[in-house]
Amino acid sequence: MSSRTVSRIAVLKGGTSAEREVSLDSGAACATALREKGYEVCEIDAGVDLAARLRAANPEIVFNALHGRFGEDGCVQGLLEWLGYRYTHSGVLASALAMDKAASKRVFAAAGIPVAESLIASAEAVRAGHVMPAPYVVKPNNEGSSVGIYLVKNGDTPPQLGPEMPSEVMVEAYVAGRELSVAVLDGKAQAVTDIIVSGWYDYAAKYSEGGSEHIIPARLPAEIYAACLDYAERAHTALGCKGLSRADFRWDEVRGLAGLFILEVNTQPGMTATSLAPEQAAHNGLDFASLCAALVEGAV
């Protein structure tokens, strides 16, 4: 990398969220890739002593491979800015907005990107009765990776949400059809992936080998493919994302373009062997190590 301007990198991984194990995998993979590119890398499992460990490591850039709360919701971004470190991926505001599903949906709607009907309700109310006509999905308002998701079908009784659910949850109209995803790198949509899975695209399907099949590029009508790329770029820009993000969609084929809805934007996409964003970058000729290096060199 003759154009490299950075040498010492701290890779943040692990943390305390529900997505800790995935983050450990992401961080280890990114650290290995960056070492292959010649960077000096230290790996830090982000805990309560994070500030002290960063000062001891004295990195030029912090590579954020954290997922979920604290690492993806603006908290660690604020800490890094307070400490004066440059870091990869999105900043405080974009991270906080994207992690808050209700807030991000308001941003998407204002940008003309279609979203499914939804509301915020207390977990107690959801357990007591249907707060919207089935089918619908119940999920935490501020988690990712399909953590704590309940699908309520026609004829089902109200969901008995488990103790992992917060006191307030998002209830969203279920969109039938296909699961599509688009990575955006530096404002440019990479490709559309069609995610084939038997049953619900849950945590296990996302992160286990063989849990899902990724078809890239997705075999879609040209209008739908183009709309996915357009919506993903507009969502990235509307939230103020930097570096790499990933937009997730559901598409009801029966309804055509009117059946395409954005679900959320992930500002810290997974960087594991089964992750969507690295696959799309590779599809465009950017291998995994070069993707990690590009994120480092573009850190702000």
Secondary structure, DSSP 8 states (H G I E B T S, - for coil): -TT----EEEEEE--SSTTHHHHHHHHHHHHHHHHHTT-EEEEEE-STTHHHHHHHH--SEEEE---STTTSSSHHHHHHHHHT-EESS--HHHHHHHHSHHHHHHHHHHTT--B--EEEEEHHHHHHS-SS-SSEEEEETT--TTTT-EEE-TT-------TTS-SEEEEEE---SEEEEEEEETTEE---EEEE-SS---HHHHHSTTS-EEESS----HHHHHHHHHHHHHHHHHHT--SEEEEEEEE-GGGGGGGEEEEEEESS---STT-HHHHHHHHTT--HHHHHHHHHHT--
